[in-house]
């Protein structure tokens, strides 16, 4: 990461966190004059705040533009949601790990499968609760929920 040093101090920012800030393009021939987004962080070795390159990889001027500057770089805007998520307090890298997410989906499917099996047994025997008529159109709310879960699993499973 290219590091450019901004010697000004920013009040109210937590030095242990990183932020997204709008930054100006580096004035280079054949490069559009755009406003990019860059990571803004405290660099203890320089005792200063600094911005890196744009999220899109473009070289940028050092230091953020005033808050509210409109980001015009399409690629930086596309990357923004992911960076916002990654820079948010409490973010865990495993939240974006496809293998971890796959395992979570499998566990959810297994749990919903258990729910469906239990609901099926419960509604067969009146002594275990039987059918109720609290759902829409006086249908059994448990059966209706089970139907919706099955549809969801068929659509997204």
N, C-alpha and C positions, 0 to 999 in steps of 0.2 A: 504494500500500500504506500503510495506516495504521501508524504506528510509535509504539509505546509504549515508554518507556525503563525498563529494569530496572537499577538501580544496583549490584546485587551482582555479584561476580566469580565465575566458574565455573572451578574448577581442573580441569585435564586436558582441556579442550576446545581444539581448534585454532581460533584466531581467524580463520583464512582459510576455514573451512568453515561451512556452515549445517546445522542439525540439526532434526529433528522432535521436538517436545515436547508433552505433554498440557497443556492450558490450560483454565481455568474459563470458563464463559459470563459475559458481562457481565450484571449483575443488572438486566434490563429487564423491564417488564411485558409480558405476552403472549409471552414467550420461554421455552422450556423450560430448566430448569437441567440443562445437559449438559456433558460434558467433551469438548472439541474437540482437534484437533491443529493446531499452528501451527508456522511456520518460526521458528527461534530462531537469531539471528545476532549477531555482534559489530558494533557501530556505532562506528567509529573517531571520528566527529565528536562523539560523546557519551562516548567511552571507557567504553562499557557494553554489556552483552548486552540484547537486546530480542526480544520476540515480536510477530508481526503478527497479523492476524485469523485465524480458523480456516480450514482448507483449504476449508471449505464456504462461506466468505465471511462467517460470523457474527462479530460483535464479541465480543471476549474480554477477560478481565482480563489485566493485564500480569504477566508472569513465569510460568514453567512450574510445574506441579504436581509433586509428588515423583515420581521414576521409579516406574513400575509402576502409576500411576493408570490405571484402565480408561477408554478412550475410548468414550463412549456415543453420540456423534453418528454416525449411519449414513452421512451424506454424507462426513464426514471419513474414516471407515474405507474408503469406496469409493475416495477419492482417494489414500489412503496408499501403495499399491504404486507408483503413478506417481511420486509425490514421492520415495519412497525410492530409486527408480531414478535420478531426476534429480539427487538430492543426493549420490549415491554418488561417491566419488573415481573419476576416469577416465570419467565419463559424457560422452558426446558428443551434442550436440543432434541430429545427423544420425541417431542411433540410433532416434529416434522419427519421422523424416521419412518419410511414406508413399512418396514418390518414390524415395528412397534404398533403402528396403526392397523396393520393387517391382523395382528394378534388381538387387538382390542375389538375389531369387528367380529372375529371368530368367537371371542368370549361373549359378545353381545348376542350373536346368533344362538349360541348354546343356551344362554340364559332365557332368551325368548322362546326357544324350543321347549325348555322345562316349563315355562309359564303355560304354553299351549297345552302341553300334556296334562298339567295339573288342572287347568280350566276344563279340559275335556272330561276328566274323571269327576271333578266336582259337580259338573252340570248333569251328569248321568244319574247321580244318586241323590235323592231328596234329603237323605239324612246328612249329607255333606254340604248342604246349602241349596242344592237344586237350582232351578232357573228362577230368576227374579223378573219383575216386570217394571223395572225402573228406567229402562232405556227408551230411546225414541220409538214412537209408534207402539208403545207397550211391549217392546221386544226385550229379551234378556240382555241386560247391559254387559254381563260377562261374556256372553256369546258374541255380542257386537264388538267388544274389544278384541276378542280372539280373532274374529274375522278381519278386523283392521290390521292386526299384527301380521296375520298370514298374507294379506295383500301387500303390506309393506315389505315383508321378506321376499315375496315373489318379485316385486318391482326392483328392490335394491339388493337382494341377496344374490 
